[in-house]
Amino acid sequence: MSTHHESAPQRSATALDRYSRELELAKTAARAAGEILRGYYRDRGYTIDQKGKDNPVTTADFAADRKLKEMLREGFPSYGWLSEETADDGARLKCRRAWIVDPLDGTKEFIKGVPEFVVAIALTDEGLPVMGVSYNPIKDEMFSGVVGEGCHFNDQTARVTATDSLERATILASRSETSRGEWKPYEGKVIVKAVGSVAYKLALVAVGQADATFTRSPKSEWDIAAGTALIIAGGGKVTDSDGNELRFNKPSVKVPGMVGSNGHLHAPIERLLGHPLR
């Protein structure tokens, strides 16, 4: 009689296995930075400076950035680093994996006391977004996802909506763009809802609380990297405004506009914008 026993098949490593340590650290770091922002938001104990026209920065942005850098870089010292509030020395370009963060996306909302801002953290691998975490510290909303493994809103599995008609779609718009009248051409064609912070808008689309968001305005990688990973993890689609797949950790951090949707609405949105998204 044979005494041979077949060994149990080896389970192949999933994306969640590969990035589980990074995901847990990113969530912990986002909460730590969020706690700092919550204190400044409550006490109004920050100063405001201007990085450019209509581009404020506060001492809260810098304090949250220091906390994220301390935790994420200590945890994974070989990973590149790109943050809105850290001078970029280009060293990240030599790294296969890179953290791309915005310690406070939605500074204008933060200053106005509107709780529509997030700590945004993305991990890229050879330029592709593989993991995203966005945390709204005032509403205590945690959005997290690993591409290929799904998306979570707090501790619940979540995904993009199934809406396939623009007439029924809720599209999240920039507060500043709507105030400038840039969304008037779309009124009556879609349900337009103004929400602060592009990273927050993308996160809401990722977990099915809206159907899509788009902007023709240039964005920086740190604005959209986390949200791009979240939407893809949630089953949706993100491109630049010309329809190109987004790659990150590039020498130039500017992206020429962006469309993030549940996937079903990408083609209708290209018609709405008046040109095909390749």
The 8 nearest C-alpha neighbors of each residue, nearest first, counted from 0:
[[1, 2, 3, 4, 5, 6, 7, 8],
 [0, 2, 3, 4, 5, 6, 7, 8],
 [1, 3, 0, 4, 5, 6, 7, 8],
 [4, 2, 1, 5, 0, 6, 7, 8],
 [5, 3, 6, 2, 1, 7, 0, 8],
 [6, 4, 7, 3, 8, 2, 1, 9],
 [5, 7, 4, 8, 9, 3, 10, 2],
 [8, 6, 9, 5, 10, 4, 11, 3],
 [9, 7, 10, 6, 5, 11, 4, 12],
 [10, 8, 11, 7, 6, 12, 5, 13],
 [11, 9, 8, 12, 13, 7, 16, 6],
 [10, 12, 9, 13, 8, 16, 14, 17],
 [11, 13, 16, 10, 17, 14, 15, 9],
 [14, 12, 16, 15, 11, 17, 148, 147],
 [13, 15, 17, 16, 18, 147, 148, 12],
 [14, 16, 13, 18, 19, 17, 148, 145],
 [17, 15, 13, 19, 14, 18, 12, 20],
 [18, 16, 14, 15, 19, 13, 12, 20],
 [17, 19, 21, 15, 16, 20, 22, 14],
 [18, 20, 22, 16, 15, 21, 17, 23],
 [21, 19, 23, 22, 18, 24, 17, 16],
 [20, 22, 24, 18, 19, 23, 25, 122],
 [23, 21, 19, 25, 20, 24, 18, 26],
 [22, 24, 26, 20, 25, 21, 27, 19],
 [23, 25, 27, 21, 26, 22, 28, 20],
 [26, 24, 28, 22, 27, 23, 29, 21],
 [25, 27, 29, 23, 28, 24, 22, 30],
 [26, 28, 24, 30, 25, 29, 23, 31],
 [29, 27, 31, 25, 30, 26, 67, 24],
 [30, 28, 26, 32, 31, 27, 33, 118],
 [29, 31, 33, 27, 28, 32, 34, 26],
 [32, 30, 28, 34, 33, 29, 27, 35],
 [33, 31, 63, 35, 29, 34, 30, 66],
 [32, 34, 30, 136, 36, 35, 31, 29],
 [33, 35, 37, 31, 32, 36, 30, 38],
 [34, 36, 32, 38, 33, 37, 63, 39],
 [37, 35, 33, 39, 38, 34, 40, 59],
 [36, 38, 40, 34, 35, 39, 33, 41],
 [39, 37, 41, 35, 36, 40, 42, 34],
 [38, 40, 36, 42, 43, 44, 41, 37],
 [41, 39, 37, 43, 38, 42, 36, 109],
 [40, 42, 38, 39, 43, 37, 44, 36],
 [41, 43, 44, 39, 40, 38, 45, 37],
 [44, 42, 39, 40, 45, 41, 38, 110],
 [45, 43, 42, 39, 46, 40, 41, 38],
 [46, 44, 58, 43, 59, 39, 57, 47],
 [45, 47, 57, 58, 48, 44, 59, 56],
 [48, 46, 57, 56, 55, 45, 58, 49],
 [47, 49, 56, 55, 57, 50, 46, 58],
 [48, 50, 55, 51, 54, 56, 47, 52],
 [51, 49, 54, 55, 56, 48, 52, 53],
 [52, 50, 54, 49, 53, 55, 48, 56],
 [51, 53, 54, 50, 49, 55, 48, 56],
 [52, 54, 51, 55, 49, 50, 107, 175],
 [55, 53, 51, 52, 50, 49, 56, 107],
 [56, 54, 49, 48, 50, 53, 47, 106],
 [57, 55, 48, 47, 49, 60, 50, 106],
 [58, 56, 47, 59, 60, 46, 48, 45],
 [57, 59, 61, 60, 45, 46, 62, 47],
 [58, 60, 62, 57, 61, 36, 63, 45],
 [61, 59, 57, 63, 58, 103, 62, 102],
 [60, 62, 64, 58, 59, 63, 65, 84],
 [61, 63, 59, 65, 64, 60, 58, 66],
 [64, 62, 32, 66, 60, 65, 61, 102],
 [65, 63, 61, 102, 67, 62, 66, 68],
 [66, 64, 68, 62, 63, 67, 69, 61],
 [65, 67, 69, 63, 64, 68, 32, 70],
 [68, 66, 64, 70, 69, 65, 28, 71],
 [69, 67, 65, 71, 66, 72, 70, 64],
 [68, 70, 66, 67, 72, 73, 71, 65],
 [71, 69, 67, 73, 68, 72, 74, 28],
 [72, 70, 74, 68, 73, 67, 69, 75],
 [73, 71, 76, 75, 74, 68, 70, 69],
 [72, 74, 70, 71, 76, 75, 69, 68],
 [73, 75, 71, 72, 70, 76, 24, 21],
 [76, 74, 72, 77, 73, 78, 71, 21],
 [75, 77, 72, 73, 78, 74, 71, 79],
 [78, 76, 75, 79, 94, 72, 96, 97],
 [79, 77, 97, 96, 76, 75, 94, 80],
 [78, 80, 91, 97, 94, 98, 96, 77],
 [81, 79, 98, 97, 91, 99, 82, 78],
 [82, 80, 99, 98, 100, 87, 79, 83],
 [83, 81, 100, 85, 84, 101, 99, 221],
 [82, 84, 101, 85, 221, 81, 100, 102],
 [83, 85, 82, 61, 64, 86, 60, 101],
 [86, 84, 82, 83, 87, 81, 64, 61],
 [85, 87, 88, 84, 82, 83, 81, 89],
 [88, 86, 89, 85, 81, 82, 90, 80],
 [87, 89, 90, 86, 91, 85, 81, 92],
 [88, 90, 91, 87, 92, 250, 93, 81],
 [91, 89, 92, 88, 93, 79, 94, 87],
 [92, 90, 79, 94, 89, 93, 80, 97],
 [93, 91, 90, 94, 89, 248, 249, 250],
 [92, 94, 91, 90, 95, 79, 89, 96],
 [95, 93, 91, 96, 79, 92, 78, 97],
 [94, 96, 125, 124, 93, 97, 78, 79],
 [97, 95, 124, 78, 123, 94, 125, 79],
 [98, 96, 79, 78, 123, 80, 122, 99],
 [97, 99, 122, 80, 121, 79, 81, 100],
 [100, 98, 81, 121, 221, 82, 120, 80],
 [101, 99, 120, 82, 221, 119, 102, 121],
 [100, 102, 119, 221, 103, 83, 82, 104],
 [103, 101, 118, 64, 63, 60, 100, 119],
 [104, 102, 118, 101, 60, 117, 105, 106],
 [105, 103, 117, 116, 196, 101, 106, 118],
 [104, 106, 196, 116, 108, 107, 103, 195],
 [105, 107, 109, 108, 104, 103, 110, 56],
 [108, 106, 110, 109, 105, 111, 55, 54],
 [109, 107, 113, 111, 105, 110, 106, 112],
 [108, 110, 106, 112, 107, 111, 113, 105],
 [109, 111, 107, 108, 112, 106, 113, 40],
 [112, 110, 108, 109, 113, 107, 106, 114],
 [111, 113, 109, 110, 108, 114, 40, 107],
 [112, 114, 108, 111, 115, 109, 110, 116],
 [115, 113, 116, 137, 112, 109, 108, 138],
 [114, 116, 195, 113, 108, 196, 105, 194],
 [117, 115, 105, 196, 104, 114, 135, 199],
 [118, 116, 135, 134, 104, 103, 119, 133],
 [117, 119, 102, 103, 134, 133, 29, 101],
 [120, 118, 133, 101, 100, 225, 117, 132],
 [121, 119, 100, 132, 225, 131, 99, 133],
 [122, 120, 225, 131, 99, 130, 224, 98],
 [121, 123, 98, 130, 97, 129, 128, 99],
 [122, 124, 128, 127, 97, 96, 126, 129],
 [123, 125, 96, 127, 126, 95, 129, 128],
 [126, 124, 95, 127, 96, 123, 94, 248],
 [127, 125, 247, 246, 124, 123, 248, 128],
 [126, 128, 123, 124, 246, 125, 129, 247],
 [129, 127, 123, 228, 130, 122, 124, 126],
 [130, 128, 146, 123, 145, 122, 228, 127],
 [131, 129, 145, 122, 228, 121, 144, 128],
 [130, 132, 225, 121, 228, 229, 144, 143],
 [133, 131, 143, 120, 142, 119, 225, 121],
 [134, 132, 119, 142, 118, 117, 141, 120],
 [135, 133, 141, 117, 118, 140, 136, 142],
 [134, 136, 117, 140, 139, 137, 138, 116],
 [137, 135, 139, 33, 138, 134, 37, 34],
 [136, 138, 139, 135, 114, 37, 140, 33],
 [137, 139, 140, 136, 135, 114, 115, 134],
 [140, 138, 136, 137, 135, 141, 134, 153],
 [141, 139, 135, 138, 134, 153, 142, 136],
 [140, 142, 134, 153, 152, 133, 143, 139],
 [141, 143, 152, 133, 132, 151, 134, 153],
 [144, 142, 132, 151, 131, 150, 141, 133],
 [143, 145, 150, 229, 131, 232, 130, 149],
 [144, 146, 130, 148, 232, 129, 149, 147],
 [147, 145, 232, 129, 148, 231, 130, 228],
 [148, 146, 232, 149, 145, 14, 231, 15],
 [149, 147, 145, 146, 15, 232, 14, 150],
 [150, 148, 232, 233, 144, 145, 147, 146],
 [149, 151, 144, 233, 232, 157, 143, 156],
 [152, 150, 156, 157, 143, 155, 142, 153],
 [151, 153, 142, 155, 141, 154, 157, 206],
 [152, 154, 141, 155, 151, 140, 142, 143],
 [155, 153, 152, 151, 156, 141, 142, 143],
 [156, 154, 152, 151, 153, 157, 150, 206],
 [157, 155, 151, 150, 152, 154, 158, 149],
 [158, 156, 206, 151, 150, 152, 155, 233],
 [157, 159, 233, 206, 207, 205, 150, 234],
 [160, 158, 207, 205, 261, 206, 233, 234],
 [159, 161, 207, 162, 261, 210, 158, 209],
 [160, 162, 163, 159, 261, 263, 210, 207],
 [163, 161, 160, 164, 168, 210, 263, 167],
 [164, 162, 263, 264, 161, 165, 168, 167],
 [165, 163, 166, 167, 162, 168, 264, 267],
 [164, 166, 168, 167, 189, 267, 163, 264],
 [167, 165, 189, 164, 168, 188, 190, 187],
 [166, 168, 165, 164, 169, 189, 190, 162],
 [169, 167, 165, 166, 210, 189, 190, 170],
 [168, 170, 190, 210, 209, 191, 171, 189],
 [171, 169, 211, 191, 212, 210, 190, 168],
 [170, 172, 212, 192, 193, 191, 194, 200],
 [173, 171, 193, 192, 194, 212, 174, 170],
 [172, 174, 176, 175, 193, 194, 195, 177],
 [173, 175, 193, 177, 176, 195, 194, 178],
 [174, 176, 178, 173, 177, 179, 195, 172],
 [177, 175, 173, 179, 181, 178, 174, 180],
 [176, 178, 180, 174, 179, 182, 175, 181],
 [177, 179, 175, 180, 176, 174, 181, 173],
 [178, 180, 176, 177, 181, 175, 182, 174],
 [181, 179, 177, 178, 182, 183, 176, 184],
 [180, 182, 176, 177, 179, 183, 184, 178],
 [183, 181, 177, 180, 184, 185, 186, 176],
 [182, 184, 186, 185, 180, 181, 177, 187],
 [185, 183, 182, 186, 181, 187, 188, 180],
 [186, 184, 183, 188, 182, 187, 189, 271],
 [187, 185, 183, 188, 184, 189, 182, 191],
 [186, 188, 189, 185, 190, 166, 184, 191],
 [189, 187, 185, 186, 166, 165, 190, 184],
 [190, 188, 166, 165, 187, 168, 191, 186],
 [189, 191, 169, 170, 168, 192, 188, 167],
 [192, 190, 170, 189, 169, 171, 172, 193],
 [193, 191, 171, 172, 170, 194, 190, 169],
 [192, 194, 172, 174, 173, 171, 191, 195],
 [195, 193, 174, 173, 172, 171, 192, 200],
 [194, 196, 115, 174, 173, 105, 108, 116],
 [197, 195, 105, 199, 198, 116, 104, 200],
 [196, 198, 200, 199, 201, 222, 195, 223],
 [197, 199, 201, 196, 226, 200, 223, 222],
 [198, 200, 202, 196, 197, 201, 117, 203],
 [201, 199, 197, 203, 202, 198, 171, 196],
 [200, 202, 226, 204, 198, 203, 199, 205],
 [203, 201, 205, 199, 226, 204, 200, 198],
 [202, 204, 208, 200, 205, 201, 206, 209],
 [205, 203, 209, 201, 207, 202, 206, 210],
 [206, 204, 230, 202, 159, 233, 203, 229],
 [205, 207, 158, 157, 159, 203, 204, 208],
 [208, 206, 159, 160, 204, 209, 158, 205],
 [207, 209, 203, 204, 206, 210, 205, 160],
 [210, 208, 204, 207, 169, 211, 203, 170],
 [209, 211, 169, 204, 168, 261, 170, 260],
 [212, 210, 260, 170, 259, 204, 209, 261],
 [211, 213, 171, 170, 259, 258, 172, 260],
 [214, 212, 258, 257, 259, 211, 215, 172],
 [213, 215, 216, 256, 257, 258, 212, 240],
 [214, 216, 256, 240, 217, 257, 213, 255],
 [215, 217, 256, 214, 218, 255, 257, 254],
 [218, 216, 255, 256, 254, 253, 215, 219],
 [219, 217, 254, 253, 256, 216, 222, 255],
 [218, 220, 253, 252, 222, 221, 254, 217],
 [219, 221, 252, 222, 223, 224, 253, 247],
 [220, 222, 100, 101, 219, 223, 99, 224],
 [223, 221, 219, 220, 198, 224, 218, 197],
 [222, 224, 226, 220, 221, 198, 225, 227],
 [225, 223, 227, 226, 220, 121, 221, 222],
 [226, 224, 131, 121, 228, 120, 227, 223],
 [227, 225, 201, 229, 223, 202, 228, 198],
 [226, 228, 224, 230, 229, 225, 223, 237],
 [227, 229, 131, 128, 231, 225, 226, 130],
 [230, 228, 226, 232, 144, 131, 227, 231],
 [231, 229, 205, 233, 235, 227, 232, 228],
 [230, 232, 235, 234, 228, 233, 229, 236],
 [233, 231, 146, 149, 229, 150, 230, 234],
 [234, 232, 158, 230, 150, 205, 231, 149],
 [235, 233, 231, 232, 159, 158, 230, 261],
 [236, 234, 261, 262, 231, 230, 260, 233],
 [235, 237, 262, 260, 231, 259, 261, 230],
 [236, 238, 259, 258, 227, 260, 235, 239],
 [239, 237, 244, 242, 243, 258, 245, 257],
 [238, 240, 257, 242, 241, 243, 256, 258],
 [239, 241, 257, 256, 242, 258, 238, 255],
 [242, 240, 276, 239, 243, 277, 238, 275],
 [276, 243, 241, 277, 238, 239, 240, 244],
 [244, 242, 238, 239, 241, 245, 277, 276],
 [245, 243, 238, 246, 242, 239, 237, 236],
 [244, 246, 238, 243, 239, 247, 237, 127],
 [247, 245, 126, 127, 244, 248, 249, 128],
 [246, 248, 126, 249, 127, 220, 245, 123],
 [247, 249, 126, 92, 250, 97, 246, 91],
 [248, 250, 247, 251, 252, 92, 246, 126],
 [251, 249, 252, 248, 92, 89, 247, 253],
 [252, 250, 249, 253, 248, 254, 219, 220],
 [251, 253, 220, 219, 249, 250, 254, 248],
 [252, 254, 219, 251, 218, 220, 217, 255],
 [253, 255, 218, 217, 256, 219, 252, 239],
 [256, 254, 217, 239, 240, 218, 253, 216],
 [257, 255, 215, 217, 240, 216, 214, 239],
 [256, 258, 239, 240, 214, 213, 238, 215],
 [257, 259, 213, 238, 237, 240, 239, 212],
 [260, 258, 237, 212, 211, 236, 213, 257],
 [261, 259, 211, 262, 236, 235, 210, 264],
 [260, 262, 235, 159, 263, 210, 160, 236],
 [263, 261, 235, 236, 260, 265, 264, 234],
 [264, 262, 163, 261, 265, 162, 161, 266],
 [265, 263, 267, 262, 266, 163, 268, 260],
 [264, 266, 268, 262, 267, 263, 260, 269],
 [265, 267, 269, 268, 264, 270, 263, 276],
 [268, 266, 270, 264, 269, 265, 271, 165],
 [269, 267, 271, 265, 270, 266, 264, 272],
 [270, 268, 272, 266, 275, 271, 267, 276],
 [269, 271, 273, 267, 268, 272, 274, 266],
 [272, 270, 268, 273, 269, 267, 185, 274],
 [273, 271, 269, 270, 274, 268, 275, 267],
 [272, 274, 270, 271, 269, 275, 268, 276],
 [273, 275, 269, 272, 270, 276, 271, 241],
 [276, 274, 269, 277, 270, 273, 242, 241],
 [275, 242, 277, 241, 269, 274, 240, 266],
 [276, 242, 275, 243, 241, 274, 269, 238]]
